[in-house]
Amino acid sequence: MTVLSASSSLGRAATRFVAVRTRAAATIAALAVTGAAVAVAVATSSPATAEPGTVVVSESFSSGSLPVGWNAVDGAWKVQNGRLYGTSASSGENNKITFGRHLADFRLEATMRFESVSAATRWASLGIDVPANGATPWWIATMRSGTTAANGLEFAQRTTANAWVVTNTASAPYAAGTGRDVRVAVEVHGTQARWIFDGREAMRTNSLQRSTNGVQALFVNGGTVSYDDVTVTELPPNGYIRPKGSPLTVIAHRGASAAAPENTLVAQEIARKGGADWIENDVQPSKDGIPFILHDGTVDRTTDGTGNIRDLTAAQIKALDAGSWFGPHYVGERVPTLAEQLADLRTRGGSLLLEIKGRHTRAEVATIIKVIRDEQMMGRVFVQSFEVDALKYTYELAPELPLGLLRSSLDADPVAISRELHLTAYNPDGNALLARPEVVAPLHAAGVAVMAWTMDSAGLWQRLERIGTDGVITNRASELVGWNSAFMQRAPADPTVRITSPVDGARLDRAQSPVIAVAATNADTVTVTLDGKKSAAGRKLDLTRLTPGRHTVRTEVAGPEGTATATSTFTVTVSQAGLGYLLLTSGAEAAAINAMTVKLVHGQYAELATYVDRQAGKLVPSEVASVIAADARTLALT
């Protein structure tokens, strides 16, 4: 905190972005979850019954009974004292109440309170995608009463076999415990979701499997939980734009390419275990038209073979060693087909930022899309390319796939090209973006995310974060994950300010001499005004020159994260003691001070006013005489 006084100035706030940041560390292990996930159709558009910004559900439980349309599937649910109470008698009861409607993009938030639990491991959940009748499979965002445990928060699926698939875990900054209100929310965009604990993102997932008709729900397990102020809001479809306070999206360039041979399944596995949000890989066809994951036009650099990939058959490519060039422990690693890569992501978790590398015909793009469809990954693939034609073909054949345009230098009008190509993201070279950071805001205003490539240092990540970049393609994904973790643990960077003197609502007389004092954090500059005129922190207020009545001090501070303001209104009152101070400090002649003091002591306020009027500019300085006379007449009327 910086306290501004007469001898100090507002310096740069001590709380700055730390040099490192990323996703909660617990996410790292979660993405390595194995086990087949049930394939479910992915919803690709929101229903016509809701539009972005529409509040679909808003319930404060003030009616005293279960709201219309809320279905208590199992367990005991009741409305009491303006809250919804759910009870589960044991850890084996996943009791639920469903409501709302199917939405592809939405925010579900509620105030939750554990009233009692059988153990700190018991939980309550926000249901993300739940059949209205409560049948499996369903997806939930869970909070335990022991929220600080490594799995205090979870994203999880209950399968049709009544088994759990936990895709992501994290710990909250403090324990929910019992008897404590916690405001929680989950933001869902298709297969992506963000878990928000008391206003701050705790973790995210790319592994949801969405149904075509699932609704929202509340759950309780092994205790009694109360809910209040439940809202569901339709969101715009582009979930790739980073919300304020959320960390950068981590995109592993060619997998974990700094730790394993690029564009291989082992590089993908390492990136997934390291917590990357997305895997970025390149796709090109073999001579016989099979899409393979390879960056270069030839196999020379990254395999033990030679030749153009388009001149080699799938069988020839599969016979190549794609690992020994990187290190002896990767001997025998193969060049994966696109189908193999997608199958690995589908079963083991993760999403793909797929670059269509080089010129492709419409038929070749159609083959790529067919593979994505056949692998049931349309909801977890994002297509990008330097080739405009490849993006146009993709949009014609599969308009539901998000598109990103790769650029080495920025277009004169990135928004215009984004609209022309139906882009979800504009993906420039990071250094080019840093040279023109002003393009980010209009792209966001147009609903287009910004993903920068290929940036590998904390200093560059920090600069990209500050200009509003949404995601970073990097060779050092695990390091960016760690950088994000530190970012999430930082103190809030928004500037704050308050006026500590004069205190708001203070009543002061002429005898007092308050100093304007301002306390601020995360601020670089401060301005202060008194009744709209420029003043300064640390300035002593001369109440002998202010008119009686209300006066307002206002301050505004500015820092890297924005601005903040504060006001304090005080009242100058007229009193005998204050008038006495005026007389003694008036600079009048001694005889006049003596005469005025006698009249003041005897309460002869009218006579005092008359005397001062006569002596103004003579025995009493004229600039103070009018104030003394006005205060005396005020006291004469009381």
N, C-alpha and C positions, 0 to 999 in steps of 0.2 A: 504494500500500500504506500502511496505517496501522499503525505500531508503537506498542503501548501500553506505557507505562512510568510511573514515579511522577510524572512531570511532564507527562504528556500524557493526553488522553482520546480515546475513539473518536469521531471526527467522521463526518459523512456522507461516504461513499466518493466519491473523486474520479471514479471511472468511473461515469457515469450514462447514461441513455439520451440520445443526441444528439437534437437537436431535429428531426431529419429521418430518413426511412427508406424502403427498398423493394427490389424485386427486382433482381438483378444487372443492371448496365447493359447487358450484352451481349444480354439478352433483348429489348431494345427493337427492334433491327433484325430479330431472328429472326421476330417475329410478322408481319412484312410479307412473308413468303415467298409467292410466287405459284406458280401451276402447279396443275393439277387434281390433286386427291387421289383415290385410288381409294376408292369407297364400299364399306364393309364392314359387315355386320350387327353391331350393338352388343349385347354381353352385358349384360343388365340384372339378373341375379341370380347369386349364387354357387352352386356345386354343393352338393348335399346331403352330399357326402363330406367337407366341411370346414365348420367353424364359426369365428366370430371368436375369435382367440386361439390357434387350433390351429396347431401347427408342422407344416407339410406336408412340408417337407424340412429335414433337419439333417445335414450331411455334413462330417466332418473328415478324410476320406480316410485313415483309419488302417488300413484293411484291406489296403492295398498293391495294389489293383486297382480298375478302374472300378466304381463302385457299380452295383448292379442297377437297371435302369430308366433309366440314363444312356446316351444314344445319341450316339456320336461320328459326326456326320454327315459331316464332311470335315476334313482336316488330321490332324496327329499329336497324339493325346491320350494321356497316360499318368499313372499315379499313382506318385510317388516321394518318399521322405522325408516322408511325411505331407502332401503337397500334390498338387494336380492341375496338370499342365503341359500347355499347348497351344502348338503351334508353327505359324506361318504363314510360308512361305518368302518371300513377296513382298507388296507392297501390293495386288495384285490378288486375293489369297486372303482371303476373309472366312470363315475357318474357325470352325466352331461345334460345340457339344455341347448337346443338348437334354435336359430332365429335368422333373420336377414334373408339374403338372396345370393345367387351365384354371381360372383364378380371376378374378373381377371386381375384387375388392378384396384386395390383398396387399402385403407388404413383402418384397423380395428384397435380401439383403445378403451381402457376401462381403469377405474380405481379398484384395486383388489386389497383385501385384508384377510389374513389368516386369523380366524377367531379362536380356533383350537386345532391341534394336530396330534396324531398319535406318535409321530417322530419327526425330526427335522428334515428327513428325506421325503416327507409327503409333499404333495404338490397341487397346484391349480394351474389351469391352462386357458389360453385363448385358442379356440378352434379356428384353424385357417381354412380348411377344406373338409367339411364333414357332411355326409348325407343327412338330409333332414330327419330321417328315421334313426340316425345314430349308428347305422351299420358300418362295418369296416369295408374298405380301408379309410382311415382319416388321418389328417395331419394337424399337429398342435404346436404351439409355442408355449413352453412350460416354465413355471417358476416354482422352485422349492421354497419352503419356509427357511431352510438353511441355504440362503441364496449365495453365500460366499464360497460354498463348496465348488470344486472344479466343474461339477455338472449342475450348479445351482440354477442355470438357465439352459434350456435345450430346444432344439428343433427335432421333432421325432414323428415317425409314422407308425400307426398301428395297422398291421397288414391283415389281409383276409384270413391268415392262419393264426390270428391273435398273437403275433410276435411283434417285438419292438425293433424298429430300425432307427437308431439315433444318429442323425447326420452331423450335428454340430452341438458343441457344449461350450459354456463359458461361465465365469463367475461374475457376480454383481459386486459393486463397490461396498455394499453393506448388506447385512442380513435383513430380510423382510420380517422374520420372527413372527410373533403374534401380536394382534392389537394395533398394528401399524399400517396406515394407508400407504399404498405404493401405486403411483400412476405408471401404467405399462401400456405399450402399444406394439403392434406388429404391422409393418408395411409390406404388402405383397404385390409383386409384379410378375404375373405368370409363375415361372418356376423359381423366381428369386424372392427372398424375404429378408427383412431387417428386424431384429429384436431390439426394442427400445425400452430401457429401464430408467424411470424417473427422468425422462427427457434426453437421455444420452444413449447412442447406439452401443449395444454390448456385443453383438455378433451379427453375422449375416450368413445366408445359405444360397446356393444355386441349385439345390438338389430336390426341390419340391416336385412331386408328380401330381399334376392337377387333374381333377375330374371335370366333367362337363356340367355338373349340376350341384356340386357341394356348396354348402352355405356356411355361415359362421356359427360358433358355439362357445359355451363356457364349460369348463370341466372342474371337478374336484375329486381328490383321491386321498383317503385316509385322514379326513378332518372336516371341519366346517369352515367355509370361506364365504365372505360377503363381497358383493360387487356393487358398484355405483357408477353413474355417469358413463354408461356404455354407448359408444358411438361407432358407426361404420360410415366411412366417407369414400366415395368413388375417387380414384386418382387418375391423372393422365397416364397413358399407356407406357411412356418411356421411363422405365425404372433405372436407366443407366445414368441419368443426371444425378450427381452427388448432392444430397441434402446438406444444408449448412451444419457443420459440426461433425459430419460423417467422414471417415477416412477415405483415402484414395482407393479405387478399385485396383487390385493387383492382378496383372496379366502377365503370365510367365511366357517369355519370348522363346518360341520353339521348345516349350517345356522348360525344365530346369537346365538351360543350356550352359550355364556356368559350372554345373556339377556333373553333367552326364551328356552323352552324345545327343545332339539336338534332334528334334523331330522323331524321337523313338518312344516306345511305351515306357521304358525305364525313366526317361526324362520326364514323361508325363506323371509317373507315379511319384517321383521325388518332388515335383512341383505341387502335386496334390497334397502330399504329406506335409509339405512346408507351408500350407495354408493359402496358396494362390486361389484367387476367385475364379480366374479363367485360365485356360491353356490356349496359347496362340500357336498355331501350326500352319504349314503351307501345303497346298494340294496341287498335284499335277497328274496327268494321265500317262499310263504306260502305252506301249505301241499297240496293245490290244484293248485299250480303252478303260483300264482299271484305274480308278483314282488312288494315287499313292501319296504318302506324307513325305515330302522332300522340298527343300528350299531351292537348291541350285538347279539350273537346267541340265546339268550333268550329274552323274553319280561319283565323279572322280574324287572330290574333296572329302566326302563323308562316308565312303564305303571303300572296300578293297577292289572295286571294279572300275571300269571306264566306260564312257559313252554317254550320249544324250538319253535322258529318261524316256523320251518319246520314241526312241529307236530300240528300246529294250522291252521284251515281253514281261508280263507279270511273273512268270516262272523264273526268268533270268534275274529280275530284281529281287525276288524272294530268296534267291541263292546267295546274295551278297552279304558280307559282314559289314554292319553299319556301326559297330562299336569299338573295334580294335584301334581305329585311328585316334580315339579319344583317350583310351587307357586300357591296359591289359585285362582289368577285371570286367570290361564290357565286351570282351571277345564273344562273338556269336549273336550279338544283338542284331535284329533284322529291321529292314525298312517296313514300317506297317502300312497296310492299306488304310484308306479312310474308314472302311467298314470295321476293321479291327480296332482302330482308335476309338470310334464312336461306341462300339460294344464295350470297350474297357471303361469309358466314361459313364455309360449307362449303368453298368453293374457295380462299379466301384466309386462312383461319384465324380462330379465335376461338369463343367461346361466348356464349350469350344469356341474360340474366336478363330474362324477359319479363313485364311487368306487364299483366294484363288490366284495362283501365281502365274503371271504371264498371260499371253493371249489365249483365250478359249473360244471355241465355237459355241453356238447356242446348244448344240447337241451335247457337247462336253459338259456344259453347265447343267444341262438337264440330267445327265448321268450322276453328277455330284448330288443334286437335289434328291434324286431317286434313292441314292444310298442313305442320305440323311433320313428320308421318310421310312425306308425299310428298317432302319435301326431305331425307329421311334424316338428320334432326337430332335424333331423340329422345334420343340420348345426350349432347347438347350444349345442351340448353335447360332452364332452371330457371324455373318459373312462380311468380309472386307476385301478390298482389292485396290490396286493402283489402276486397274483396267476398267474404264467407264462402261465399256460394252458388257463386261462380265456382270457388273452390278445391274445394268439394264435387263439382261437376260434373267438374272435371279429374280428381279422384281416381277417380270412378266410371268415367270413360271411358279413362283412361290412368294406372293406379296406379304405373307405373314412373317417371313424371315427378316430380322433386323439387318440393316445394311450400314457399312462404314466405308467411307472413301479415304484411302491412304494418299497422302500428299508429301512430297519432299519439300515443297515450298507452298506457301499459302495462296489460295485464290484471291483475286481482287475482291470478290464478294462471296465469302464462304456460305452465307445464308442462302444466296440465290442458287448456287450449285447444289446445296443440300435439299432445297425444295424440288429442284429439277430431277434429282435422282432418288427422291423419297428416302433420304438418309435418316437413320436413327442416330448415327454418330459421324462426326468429322474427325479424322484421325491423322493429324499432321506430325511431321518431325518435331520433336520436343524443342529443339533449339530455334526452329523457325517460329514456333508458337510463342516462346519466350520473347522473341523480338517483336511480336505483335500481340501482346496479351489482351488488347482491347477487343479482339474478335470473340472472346469467350462469352461475354454478356449477351450480345445479340444472337449468338447461336443458341444459348440457353433460352432466351426469350422466344425463339422460334421452335423450341422443343427438341433441340438437337444436342446430344452429349458431345464431349470433347475427350478423345483418348490420344495421348502423346506417345510417340515411339522415338528411339529405344533409349531410355534414360536409366543410368546405372549408379548414380551417386546421391547421397542424402541431401547435399546442397541443391541439386537440381530438383529432387522430389519436393523439397520445401518451397522452392520458387514456383513450381507447378501447382502445388496445393494452394498457395496464396493467391494465384490468379484465377482459381476456380476450376482447374482441370479436374475431370471426373475420374479418369483411369490412366494408368501408366503401364505401358508395355516395357518390360525390363528383363535383362538376363539374370538379375539378382533378385528373384522374386521373394525368396525367404528373408532376405535382408529388408526388403520393402515391407514385408509382413511385420517384422520386428519394429521397423520405424513407425508403422501404423499403430502398433501396440503402445508404444510410448506416447504417440499423439493422443490416443484415446484416454490415457491416464493423466494427461496434463490438466492443470487448473483451467477453468474457463478463460478464454482469451478475449471475450467481449469486454470493452471498456465499461467501467462503473464509476459513478461519481455521486457524492452527497455533500451537502453544505452542513458543516458541523457548527458554524457560528456565522451569523445569529441563527439560533434554533427556530425552525418554522413555528409560527404561532406566538413567538415571544412578544411580551409587552415591555417596552423600554422607556425610561424617562431621560431627560436631558443630561442627567448626571452620569449616565453610563456611556462607556466608550468601547463597544464591541469591535472585534477585528474580524473581517471576512476570512473564514477558514474553509478550505475545500479538501476533501479526501477523495483520491482517485486511484484506480488501478488500470493497467493495460492501456495507458493513454500517453500520447506524445505532446499534445497541445491542450491548453485550457483557455477559455475566454470567460470573463465575468462581467455582468452588467448590473447596475443599480437603477431601478426604475427606467430601464431601457437605455441608459447611458453607460459608456464604457467605464469599468472599474477594474479591480485586480484583487486576486487572492492575497491576503496579508495586509490589505489596506485597512487602516483604522477608520471606523465610521464616526464622522463628526455630527452627532445628533443635535448639536446646538444650531445647525444650519438647515435641518430638515423640517418640513412642515409637520404638524401633528397629523396622525392618521397612519394608513397602511402604506408600506413600502415593500418592494420585491427585489430580492437578489436572485439572479439566474446565472447558472454556469453551464457551459457545454464543453465536453472534452472529446477529442478525436484520437483514435489509435489505429493500428493496422487492421483491426476487425470491425471498425465502424465508429459510431458516435454514441454519446449518452448525455443526458441533460438532467439537471436538478434545479428546483426552485425553493426558496425559503421566503415566506412573507412574515414581516414583523410590524408591530404597531408602535409608533412614537406617541407616548401619552404625556399629558400635561399634569404636573404635580407640584406641590409646594417645594419639595426637595429639588426637583429638576429646575424650577425657576430660580431657586437660591443658587444653584450651580451656575446658571446663566449669568446672574448678577456678579458673582465673584470672578467669573472668567471673561466678563464683557469688555475689559479694557477701559472702563469708565473712570473718571476722576474719583479720588478717594472720597470726597464730600458726597458725590452722587451715589457711590456704592453704599455709604453709610445711610443716606436718606432712603434709598430704595429698600435696604435691608430692614430698617425699622418698620416701614409700611408692610413688608412681607411678613415679618414676625407677628404683627398685629392683625393680619388678615385683611388689610386695607387694599384689596386688589384693584378696585376701580381707581382709587387715588394714585396707586402706583402706576397704573396705565397712563393716567393724565400727566403725571410728573415726567414720565419717560418721553411722552410725546413732546413736551415743552423743551426737554433737554437734548432731544435727538440732534446730533451733529454739533452739539456744544459740549456738555459734560459727559454725554453718552454717545459713543460712536453710532452713526446712523444705521450701519448695516446690521447691528445687533439690537438697536432700539425697537425696531418694528417687531422682532420676535418676542422680546420681553413684554411689550405692550399687548401683543396678541395673546400670549399665554396668561397674562394677568387678567385680561378681560374674560378669558375662558374660565379661569378659577372664580371670578366674580359671579359667574352665572351658575356655578355648581353649589 
